[in-house]
Amino acid sequence: MSSHDAAPAAASDAAVTDPAAGDRRRWIALAIVMTAAFMDLVDATIVNIAIPSIERDLGASFGAIQWITAGYALAFAAGLITGGRLGDIHGRKRLFLVGTAGFTLASALCGFAANQEMLVGSRLLQGAAAAMMVPQVLSIVHVTFPAHERGKVFGLFGAIIGLGAVSGPLLGALLTQWNIAGLEWRPIFLINLPVGIAALILGRRFISESRAPKALRLDMVGVLLVTAALLMLIYPLTRGRELGWPLWGHLMMAGSVLVFGALVAYEKHKTRKDGSPLVELSLFKVKSFAAGIAVQLTFGVVMGIFFLVWTLYMQIGLGWSPLKAGLTGVPFSIAVSTAAGLSVQQLVPRFGRKVLQAGALIMGAGILLYFLLAGRYGTDIHPWQMIPALVVMGLGMGLIVAPLTDAVLSEVPREHAGSASGLINTTGQMGNALGLGLVSVVFFGTIDEERLKAFPQETGKAFTEAFQNSLGWAAVVLAGIFLVMFALPAKPRQHLEGGDAGDAGATPDAPPAKEPELVS
């Protein structure tokens, strides 16, 4: 037994002889992994609010701005399934600590970035590290808590997600507005350092190691193919407008379809060969799962587009401060959290799929209302005039995000629930990265930068029109999501019994039917 595992082994022995000590340790472990999950969630939302400050300080181009946000989402999406698989093979605690260390280091590099290229590279590293860290969180919860307690634990996890949605933009606004020590936007990254260091020290002591009960192999060819396909699709989308849509960009996007096809063919071969593919293709034969993946992907696109263009519209187009923009988003976040709680606990058990479809329609109505308000008031619009549209949008989003995973997993065979959950999370991140890439088309594509340089007084009007164009596209995509939702089961079945319902998210590839093996 290696020295770094000595503490977990002692912890296991203490838990056997002293239940109270074991109880304390597992709740401390829960606090550690949930703090890390909160740190990732906040970091994914905190950056948007500081984008204008970053643009001014580093002289960042529109393309670099997109990569600061899309790069993180892309690296996170590409690495999620791989991160979960590595945790199964090498130990969830070990991968959690490696991911946390990488995330903390990348946060420091972001905070001290000297130029836009360094910041983009550091964000890519940060996303890759998050992909190692985040998949282990629910896996560690799974092996640390007995089945009858997991319902309470996952309830706490849901509260953390809601808190992160509310606090991320507001925290980013406060840190940017305060301009601590003249650092402007940099504290939004540097705040991760003490949190990450504490998680490393405490996690090494209090988290027990675990691995999957069945030996697994890492599908490196699958990893390379899915990463290449994503880069070939999203890189030209992000840089295309800035470079004048060169021929190689169109060829890369067309080539990405061929690479995705090669991935499918190889995963079929890998399944026949040794039964350890990166992607479990048999899941797509389940109609509700295939439809759910389509919903998750397109919904991620809507989120990727909206949140970035919303920030640019408020801070550059309307000239609002980061704090004013951050506070404007609070009603939206509260509406999301409220609707999410109601949908899972009361609405979905009674109305099933109709709740998600109502969410798509309500969110679409909110987007159209925002479109009308932005056009009516122009650059004179006030935060309180946005509240009705934001609340309607938030209520619709909350009705979708909370119950979607259960609806998608309801008809998936029990032995594949873990793999299916990993694919859902990855697809959502892919959609987010794709949406951020499409910002160059639906938002920046309508802005004449040369004209704005000559007539800067027209910036507000140009950004308002670009924002409206983006909202129009988002509404069209939501209409498509509504139609695809008809393929979801009318009433999701609880395919996992009792407290094990949460196991579906434990890790992308660990079979939920068995308890993972504890190792020392």
N, C-alpha and C positions, 0 to 999 in steps of 0.2 A: 504493500500500500504506500503510495507516495505521500510525502509530508503535507502537501496542500489538501489532501483528503482526510488528514487525521482528525480535524475538527468535526467534519460531518459524521465520521465514524463514531466519535465520542458522543456526538449529539444523538445518534441513533440509540446507543447504549443507554444514555441518560433518559431518553424517552421511554425505554422499556421499564427501567427501574423507578422512574419518577414521572408519572403522567403529567403533573403540573408543569415540570420543566419542559417536557415535550410540547405541551400546549402553548407555553410562552414562546418557544422557539419557532413553532410553525406560524404563529401570528406575526412574529417579527419578520419571518421570511416572506409572508404575504405583504407586509408593509413595504419591504424592499422591492419586490418585483412590481408591485403596483405603482410605486414611486417612479420606477424606470419606465413603465408603460405611460404614465402621466407625462414624464419628461419628453418621450417621443411624440405623444399626441400634441402637446403644447408646441413642440418645435416645428411640427408640420403646419401649424396654423399661425404661429407667432411671426413668421417671416414676412407674410404678405403685407402686414400693416407697416413694416419698416422699409418696404421696397423703395418708395420715393426718396427716403433718407439715404439709402445705399446708392441709388442712382446719382444723387447730387455729390456724395462724398467720393465715390470711386469713378465717377464719370461713366457709369455702366451703360452699355447700349441696350436697346429693347431686347435683342437676342440674348444678351447676358442675363437680363432680368428674368427671362423665361427659363433659362437654364438654372438659375439660382433656386427656382421653385420646382421646375420639371425634372431637373437632375436628381434631386433628392427622391422624388416620387418614382422615377425610373429605376434608380439603383435599388430602392426599397422593394419595388415590384419584382424586379428580376431576381432578387436574392431571397425572397420570402420562403419559397418552397425548398430551396437549397439550405437555408438556415435551419428550417425545421428538420430536414433530413440529417444534417450534421449533428443536431442535438440528439436525435435518436441514436446515431452511431457512436459519437464520442462523449455523450453526457450532456444533459440539459444545463446543469449548473456551470460546467466548463464553458459551454458556448454562450451562456448568459453573461458570464464574467468577461469573456473575450469581446463580445458585442458591446458591453457597457464600457469597457476600456477604450475600444475603438471609437465609440460614440463620443466619449469625453474628450479624447485626443482630437477628433475631427472638429468638435465644438470649439476647442482652443484655436485650432488653425483657422476656422471661420472668423472667430473674434479678432484675430490678429492679421487677417488677410490684408496684403499690401495693395492688391489690385483685383480687378474683376475676374481674371483668369484663376488666381489663387482661391478666390471665394467659390467659384463654380466647382473647381476640383475638390475643395474641402467639403462642399455639400454632397458631391457624389460619394466621397468616402463616408460621410455621415449617414447617408441613406443605406449604403452597403452594411455599415456596422449595425444600424437599426434592424436590418433584415436578419442579422445573426441574433440580436437580443430579443426582439419582440415575440417571435414564435415560441420561445422558451417560457414565456410568462405563464400562459394557461397550462402548459405541460407541468410546470413546477407546482402550480396550484393543484393539478390533478393528482400528483403523487404525494402531496403534503397533507391533503384533507380527505377524510372519508366521504363516501358518497352522500350520506345524509346531511353533511354540512355544506356541500358545494353550492346548493341553491342560494344560501345566505352569502357565500363568498362571491358568486357571480353577480348577485344583486349589488354588492359593494363595487364590483368591477364596473358595472353599468353606471353607477353614480360617479365613479372616477372619470369615465368617458364624458358624461354630461358636464362635469366640472371643467374638464379640459377644453371642451367646446366653448364654454363661456369665458374661461380665464385666459386662453391663448391670445386672442386678438387684444384683449384689454391689457394683459401684461405686456405685450409687445408695444402697445401705445404708450403705456406709462414709462417703460424703460427708455423708449426713444425720445419721448417728450422731456423727461428729466435730464437727458444728456449728461449722465453721470461721468464726472471727471473729464468732460469734454469728449467722451468716447462715442457720442451720438448713438448709432444703431448697434454697436458692437456688444453691449451688455446683453442683448437678446440671446447671444450664443454663449457668452462667458458665464452666464448664470447657471449653465449646465455643469460647470466644473466642480463646485463643491457638492452638488447633488450626485454627480457621477462618482466622485471619489468616495463619498460616504456609502453609496450602493456597493462599490467594489469591496471596501473594508468589511462592511456588515454582511454582505452576501457570501463572502468567502468563509465567514464563521457560521452563519445561521442556516444557509440553504443546504439541503441534502442532495447528493448526486443521484441521478437516475438515468437509465437508458431504456430503449425499447426492448421487450422480451425476446424479439426475433432479430437475428443478425441481418443488417441491411447494408446495401452497397450504394455508394453515391454515383449517380448517373451523370458523369462529367460531360459526355457528348450532349445529353439533353440540356444540361446547364448552358453549354456554349451555344447551342442552337437557339434556345429561347432568348438568351441575352442578345445574340446577333440579330435575331428577327425584330426585337423591340427597338434596338438602336437604329436599324435600317429604316424603320417606320417613323420613329419620333424625331430623330436628328434632322432629316430634311424638312419636316414640318416646322420645326423650331427655327431653323436657320434660313429656310427657303425664301421668305419674303425679303429678308435683309440682303440676301445675295442675288436677288432678281430671279428666283425660281430657275436655277440652272438645270440642264438636262440630266446631270448625274443625280440630282435630287429625286427626279421622277423615276429614274432607273432604280435607285435604292429602294424607294417605296414599293415599286412593282416587284423587285427582288425579295422584299420581306415576305410577300405572299408565298413565294417559292420556298423560302427558308422555313416558314411555318408548316408548309406541306411536308418538307423533309423531316421536321420535328415529329409530326404525326406518324410518318412512316417508320422512323427510327424507334419511337416509343412502342409501336406495335411489335417490332422486332425484339426490343428489349423485354417486353412482357413475355413473349414466347421463350426467350433465351433463359432468363433467370428470375422473372417475376418481380423485379425491382425497378420499374420505370420511374422517371421523375414525375410524369403525369399519368394518372390512372384513366386511360381513355374510355374504359367501359362505363364510366360514370355518365358520359354524354349520351348513352342510350336511354337514360332515364329522362323522360320529356320535361318534367318539372325542374330537374337540375340544369339541363341545357338551357331552358328558358330563363332560369334564375341567373345563370352565368351571363346571359345576354343582358338582363336587367342590370346586373351589377356593373358590367362593363360600361353600358350607356349612361347609367346614373353617375358613375365615376367621371365620365366625360363632362356631364353637366356641372358637377362640383368643381372640376378642374378649371373649367372656363369661368364660372361665375365668381368664385372667390377672388381670383387675381384681377379680373376686369373691374370688379366692384371696388377694390382698393385703389386701383389706378384712377377710376372715375371720381372717387371722393377726394383723394389727396392731390392729384395732379389736375384733373378736370375742374373740380370745384374749389381747389386750393385749401382744403380743410387740414387742420393739424392732425397728427397721428392719434392724439387723445380723443379729439372730436369724432374721428372716423371709428375708433375702437369702441367708444361709448354708443355710437349709433347702432353697432351690431349686437348690443346686449339683448334687446327685445327678441331678435331673431334666435339667439342661442337659448334663451329661456323658453321660447315657443317650441324649439326642437326637443329640449329635455322634457317638457311637460307632455307633449304628444307622444314621445317615445315611451314614457312610463304608462300612459293610458292605453296605448295600442297593445302592448305586451300583456298587461295584467287584465284588461277588461274587454277590449274591442275584438282582437283577433280570435280569442276563444269562442266568441259569439258569431262573428261575421266572416272570419277567415280571409280569403283572398280579397274580398271587397274592400277591406281596410287599406291594403296596399294600393289598390286601384284608386280609391278615394284620395289617398295621399298624393298620387301622381297628378290627379286632376286639380286638387287644391293647390299644390305647389305650382303647377302651370298657371292657375288663375292668379296666384300671387306675383309670378313673374310678369304676366301681362299687365297687371295693375301697376307694377313698378315701371314698366315700359311707358304706360300712359302718364304716370306722375312725372317721370323724368322729362317727357316731352312737353307737358303742360307748364311746369315751373322752370325748366331750363336750369341755368346756373344760379338762379335765385332760390332753389329748393332748400328747405331746412330739414334737419334730422327728424323733427316730429312729423313732418309731412310724409316721411318714408315709413314710419312705424306700421301703418295698416298693411302695406305690401309685405314688409319684412315678417310681421306676425303670421300672415296667411302663408307665406313661403315656408316659414319655420314649422308651422303646424303640419303642412304637407310633408315636409322632409322627415319629421319625427315619426309620422305614420308609416314611412317606408323603411328607414334605416334600422329601426329596432327589430321588427318581426321578419325582415327579409331572409336572414340566414336560416331561421327555423322553417320558413316556407320552402326554401330551396332544398333543405336537407330532409324534408319530411318523407320523401319516397326513395331516399338513397339507402341501399342495403347497409345494415349496421356495421359490417366489417370494413366498409369504405367511408364511414362518416368522417374520420379524421382527415383523410386525404381530400375529401370533398370540401371540408371547411377551409383547408389550406388553399385550395384552388379559388374559392370564393374571395378570400382576402387578397390573393395575388391579382385576381381579375379586377377587383375594385381599384387597386393601386395602379394597374396598367391603364384603366380608364382615366384615372386622375392625371397620369403622365400624358396620355394622349390628349386630354382636354387642355392641359397647359400648353401642349404643342400647337393645338388648333387656335390658341389665342392670337397667334401671328396672322391667322387667316380672318377670323371673325371680328377681331378688335383692331389690331394694328393695320390690317389690310385695308381698312376704311379711312385711315388717317394719312394725310399728305404731309409728311415730315418736313419737306422742303418749304411748303407753304407756311407751316407753323413757325419755322425759323424766321421767315420774312415777316409774318404777321402773328406774333406770339399772343396778341389779344384774342385770337380766335381759338385758343387752346381749349377753353371751357366748352364752347359749342361743339368742337370736333370730338372731344372725349365723350360728351353726352350722346352724340349721334353714334359713336362707336359702341358705347355701352348699350344703347337701345338695340343696335344690330346684334350684339352678343346675346341679349335677352331673347330676341326673336328666335335665334337658333336654339337656345336652351328650351324654349317652349315647344318647338317642333320635336326635339328629341324626347321630351317628357310625354308628348302625345304618342310617340312610338313605344315608349316604355309601358304606357297604359295598355296598349294593344298586346304586347308580348306577355303581359301579366296574366292574360287569359289561359296561358299554358301552365301556370302554377296551379297546385291542387286547391280546390274550392275551400277545403277545411284541412289545414296542415295536421298530419297525424304526429303524435309523440312517438317517434320511432325509437327513441332511446328512453329507457325506463328510469323512473325515479330520479335520484340525484345525478345519474350519469348523463343526463341531457346535456350538461355542459361539457362533456368530454369531447364532443365533436370538434371543439376549437382547441383541444389540448395541444395538438401538433399536427402538421400536415400529413404525416405518414404513419403515425403510431396507431395500430388497431385498437379501438376503444373498448373492445370486448374483454381485454385483459388489462390487469394493472401493470404498469411498467415496472421493470425490475429495479430495485434499489441496489446501488453498489457502493462500495467504500474503497 
